[in-house]
C-alpha cells in the first residue's frame, strides 16, 4: 500500500510517500481501507518531533484519524463487519491507504455522512465537546467565548456551545472574511481581533460582566487576555498554544475563576469508552444540525502541500487528505 512516512523530524520535506506492507489487524483491532484522513496541528508537531514522537519511534506514519470501510477484523472483534463504513482514532497511521485501530476507538458512520466529514470529527469535535462539558462545565444560560473560531475545533465549538445550552456565544477570528463566515454558524458576535481589542468588545457585549467560559487555543497574549474577560466563577479551558506558549501549570485565580488545560488524547487514553459520544456528533452532522466545514481536500500524494496549507493558517474549518 501507499503510505506517507517520517524517517526523521523536520520540515514538510521529511514526509515521504512510499510503498509499505499493508498492516494486519491484531487481536481487538480493525483494519480500515482509508478513504479520508483529517489533518491536525498535532500532525505538524509530530512531524517536527515536538509532539508525542521520539527518534526510536521512527519511521512513523502520521494521521490521528481516518474513515472508510472495514477491510478486516482482528480476533475478538464482533461489533463491526467487513465493508461497514467506520471512523477510527488510532493517533497515528492515517496518511495511508490502509490503517489499523483498536476497536474501542472505532465507531460506525451513519448513512448520509461521507468519509471526509466523518474523519474530521474525532479530534476537533470531541475536543470541543468534552472541553466545554467537562472542564468548561458549560451550563444553561452561560455566556461563552470561543477563541480562533475559524479553526477546526473553533468552528465546531461555536455551534456545540449553543447545543450544550449556552445563552450567548462570542468568537474571534483574524479577518473580516472569516468573521463573516463564522456569523453563518450562529454566534451572537464574531470579533475581528486585528481591528478591535476582544477584551473591550466582550466587556461591552456583556455589560462589563465578562463570560462564564472561554475555550482558548491560541496561547501567548491571547491566553493572558482571555483570563481578563472571565466573569466571577468563570472557567478558561486551554487546548494548546498554536501561536504562543501557555503556562505549564494554570495560574491561580480569584473570585472562583479557574483555568485548566485539556487534551483529548490524554482524556481518551484514560477513558476509551468516552469515544462513543462521537455517535452524537455524527448524528448531529447527519441531521445538518452541526455543520462540519471542510476547507480543502488534498490527495495523499500532495501531503506536503496539505500540511503547508494547514500551517499557513488561512484555512477555515478542516483540511483533509483523500485517498481516491
Secondary structure in CASP SS format (residue, H / E / C, confidence):
PFRMAT SS
TARGET T0000
AUTHOR 0000-0000-0000
METHOD secondary structure of the structure
MODEL  1
X C 1.00
X E 1.00
X E 1.00
X E 1.00
X E 1.00
X E 1.00
X C 1.00
X C 1.00
X C 1.00
X C 1.00
X C 1.00
X H 1.00
X H 1.00
X H 1.00
X E 1.00
X E 1.00
X E 1.00
X E 1.00
X E 1.00
X C 1.00
X C 1.00
X C 1.00
X C 1.00
X C 1.00
X C 1.00
X C 1.00
X C 1.00
X C 1.00
X E 1.00
X E 1.00
X E 1.00
X E 1.00
X E 1.00
X E 1.00
X E 1.00
X E 1.00
X E 1.00
X E 1.00
X C 1.00
X C 1.00
X H 1.00
X H 1.00
X H 1.00
X H 1.00
X H 1.00
X H 1.00
X H 1.00
X H 1.00
X C 1.00
X C 1.00
X C 1.00
X C 1.00
X C 1.00
X C 1.00
X H 1.00
X H 1.00
X H 1.00
X C 1.00
X C 1.00
X E 1.00
X C 1.00
X C 1.00
X C 1.00
X C 1.00
X C 1.00
X E 1.00
X E 1.00
X E 1.00
X E 1.00
X E 1.00
X E 1.00
X E 1.00
X E 1.00
X C 1.00
X C 1.00
X C 1.00
X C 1.00
X C 1.00
X C 1.00
X C 1.00
X C 1.00
X C 1.00
X C 1.00
X C 1.00
X E 1.00
X E 1.00
X E 1.00
X E 1.00
X C 1.00
X C 1.00
X C 1.00
X C 1.00
X C 1.00
X C 1.00
X C 1.00
X E 1.00
X C 1.00
X E 1.00
X E 1.00
X E 1.00
X E 1.00
X E 1.00
X H 1.00
X H 1.00
X H 1.00
X E 1.00
X E 1.00
X E 1.00
X C 1.00
X C 1.00
X C 1.00
X C 1.00
X C 1.00
X C 1.00
X H 1.00
X H 1.00
X H 1.00
X H 1.00
X H 1.00
X C 1.00
X C 1.00
X H 1.00
X H 1.00
X H 1.00
X H 1.00
X H 1.00
X H 1.00
X H 1.00
X H 1.00
X H 1.00
X H 1.00
X H 1.00
X H 1.00
X H 1.00
X H 1.00
X C 1.00
X C 1.00
X C 1.00
X C 1.00
X C 1.00
X C 1.00
X C 1.00
X E 1.00
X E 1.00
X E 1.00
X E 1.00
X C 1.00
X C 1.00
X C 1.00
X C 1.00
X C 1.00
X H 1.00
X H 1.00
X H 1.00
X H 1.00
X H 1.00
X H 1.00
X H 1.00
X H 1.00
X H 1.00
X H 1.00
X H 1.00
X H 1.00
X C 1.00
X C 1.00
X C 1.00
X C 1.00
X E 1.00
X E 1.00
X E 1.00
X E 1.00
X E 1.00
X E 1.00
X C 1.00
X C 1.00
X H 1.00
X H 1.00
X H 1.00
X H 1.00
X H 1.00
X H 1.00
X H 1.00
X H 1.00
X C 1.00
X C 1.00
X C 1.00
X C 1.00
X C 1.00
X E 1.00
X E 1.00
X E 1.00
X E 1.00
X C 1.00
X C 1.00
X C 1.00
X C 1.00
X C 1.00
X H 1.00
X H 1.00
X H 1.00
X H 1.00
X H 1.00
X H 1.00
X H 1.00
X H 1.00
X C 1.00
X C 1.00
X C 1.00
X C 1.00
X C 1.00
X E 1.00
X E 1.00
X E 1.00
X E 1.00
X E 1.00
X E 1.00
X C 1.00
X C 1.00
X C 1.00
X H 1.00
X H 1.00
X H 1.00
X H 1.00
X H 1.00
X H 1.00
X H 1.00
X H 1.00
X C 1.00
X C 1.00
X E 1.00
X E 1.00
X E 1.00
X E 1.00
X E 1.00
X E 1.00
X E 1.00
X E 1.00
X E 1.00
X C 1.00
X C 1.00
X C 1.00
X C 1.00
X C 1.00
X C 1.00
X C 1.00
X C 1.00
X C 1.00
X C 1.00
X C 1.00
X C 1.00
X C 1.00
X C 1.00
X C 1.00
X C 1.00
X C 1.00
X C 1.00
X C 1.00
X E 1.00
X E 1.00
X E 1.00
X E 1.00
X C 1.00
X C 1.00
X H 1.00
X H 1.00
X H 1.00
X H 1.00
X H 1.00
X H 1.00
X H 1.00
X C 1.00
X H 1.00
X H 1.00
X H 1.00
X H 1.00
X C 1.00
X C 1.00
X H 1.00
X H 1.00
X H 1.00
X H 1.00
X H 1.00
X H 1.00
X H 1.00
X H 1.00
X H 1.00
X C 1.00
X C 1.00
X C 1.00
X C 1.00
X C 1.00
X C 1.00
X C 1.00
X E 1.00
X E 1.00
X E 1.00
X E 1.00
X E 1.00
X E 1.00
X H 1.00
X H 1.00
X H 1.00
X H 1.00
X H 1.00
X H 1.00
X H 1.00
X H 1.00
X H 1.00
X H 1.00
X H 1.00
X H 1.00
X H 1.00
X C 1.00
X C 1.00
X C 1.00
X C 1.00
X C 1.00
X E 1.00
X E 1.00
X E 1.00
X E 1.00
X E 1.00
X C 1.00
X C 1.00
END
